[in-house]
Amino acid sequence: IAMDVTLALYEKLSAEHSLERLAGLLEASETSGGAFVLLWHNIMRDRRVFPGFWDTLEYFLFAAAGSTRFVTLSRLCDEFEPQ
């Protein structure tokens, strides 16, 4: 699980370093049965307050699109719920 605010405010990472962190987390989640959850708030669109972070999201999603399946959290929970 990764959240934009954790990267930008709590860990005080730059947009560039946040992209590196996200790539590492995505790679770590690629095990059998793994899942990667990303929470990105629309406040990150404010480029004056969070320079580069919206671009980081766009780049990350574009780069991950070829190897990642995107689903809603509800669907993901349904898939992992014990039968």
C-alpha contacts under 8 A as a table, 3 or more apart, distances in Angstrom:
res1	aa1	res2	aa2	distance
1	I	36	F	5.84
1	I	37	V	4.50
1	I	38	L	5.82
1	I	39	L	7.76
2	A	6	T	7.58
2	A	22	L	7.31
2	A	25	L	7.95
2	A	36	F	7.89
2	A	37	V	6.25
2	A	38	L	4.97
2	A	39	L	6.26
3	M	6	T	5.46
3	M	7	L	6.69
3	M	38	L	5.91
3	M	39	L	4.69
3	M	40	W	5.95
4	D	7	L	5.25
4	D	8	A	6.14
4	D	39	L	6.52
4	D	40	W	5.25
4	D	41	H	6.97
4	D	44	M	7.79
5	V	8	A	5.11
5	V	9	L	5.37
5	V	10	Y	6.82
5	V	40	W	7.87
5	V	41	H	7.96
6	T	9	L	5.67
6	T	10	Y	4.84
6	T	11	E	5.95
6	T	12	K	7.92
7	L	10	Y	6.22
7	L	11	E	5.13
7	L	12	K	6.13
7	L	13	L	5.56
7	L	18	S	6.04
8	A	11	E	6.16
8	A	12	K	4.83
8	A	13	L	5.31
8	A	14	S	6.71
8	A	15	A	7.49
8	A	18	S	7.58
8	A	50	F	7.62
9	L	12	K	4.91
9	L	13	L	7.58
13	L	16	E	7.87
13	L	17	H	5.76
13	L	18	S	5.81
14	S	17	H	5.20
14	S	18	S	6.01
15	A	18	S	4.98
15	A	19	L	6.29
15	A	51	P	7.25
15	A	52	G	5.33
15	A	53	F	5.12
15	A	56	T	6.18
16	E	19	L	5.24
16	E	20	E	6.61
16	E	52	G	7.77
16	E	56	T	7.28
17	H	20	E	5.02
17	H	21	R	6.23
18	S	21	R	4.98
18	S	22	L	6.11
18	S	56	T	7.64
19	L	22	L	5.09
19	L	23	A	6.17
19	L	56	T	5.99
19	L	57	L	7.98
19	L	60	F	6.86
20	E	23	A	5.16
20	E	24	G	6.28
21	R	24	G	5.15
21	R	25	L	6.22
22	L	25	L	5.10
22	L	26	L	6.07
22	L	60	F	7.71
23	A	26	L	5.13
23	A	27	E	6.15
23	A	60	F	7.65
24	G	27	E	5.12
24	G	28	A	6.19
25	L	28	A	5.04
25	L	29	S	6.28
25	L	36	F	7.55
26	L	29	S	5.16
26	L	30	E	6.62
26	L	36	F	6.09
27	E	30	E	5.41
28	A	31	T	6.94
29	S	34	G	4.96
29	S	35	A	5.60
29	S	36	F	5.79
30	E	33	G	7.90
30	E	34	G	5.69
30	E	35	A	7.27
31	T	34	G	5.11
40	W	44	M	7.47
40	W	57	L	7.81
41	H	44	M	5.90
42	N	45	R	5.71
43	I	46	D	5.92
44	M	47	R	7.10
44	M	49	V	7.87
44	M	50	F	5.91
44	M	53	F	6.21
44	M	54	W	5.79
45	R	50	F	7.44
45	R	53	F	7.48
45	R	54	W	5.40
46	D	49	V	5.65
46	D	50	F	5.97
46	D	51	P	7.50
47	R	50	F	5.01
47	R	51	P	4.46
47	R	52	G	6.59
47	R	53	F	7.48
47	R	54	W	7.43
48	R	51	P	5.67
50	F	53	F	5.76
50	F	54	W	7.88
51	P	54	W	7.74
52	G	55	D	5.24
52	G	56	T	6.12
53	F	56	T	4.82
53	F	57	L	6.37
54	W	57	L	5.11
54	W	58	E	6.34
55	D	58	E	5.08
55	D	59	Y	6.04
56	T	59	Y	5.19
56	T	60	F	5.95
57	L	60	F	5.13
57	L	61	L	6.13
58	E	61	L	5.32
58	E	62	F	6.14
59	Y	62	F	5.13
59	Y	63	A	6.00
60	F	63	A	5.15
60	F	64	A	5.99
61	L	64	A	5.14
61	L	65	A	5.92
62	F	65	A	5.28
62	F	66	G	7.94
63	A	66	G	6.90
64	A	67	S	5.65
64	A	68	T	5.62
65	A	68	T	5.39
65	A	69	R	7.34
71	V	75	R	6.33
71	V	76	L	6.50
72	T	75	R	5.34
72	T	76	L	6.30
73	L	76	L	4.99
73	L	77	C	6.13
74	S	77	C	5.21
74	S	78	D	6.31
75	R	78	D	5.01
75	R	79	E	6.28
76	L	79	E	5.11
76	L	80	F	6.37
77	C	80	F	5.24
77	C	81	E	5.93
78	D	81	E	5.25
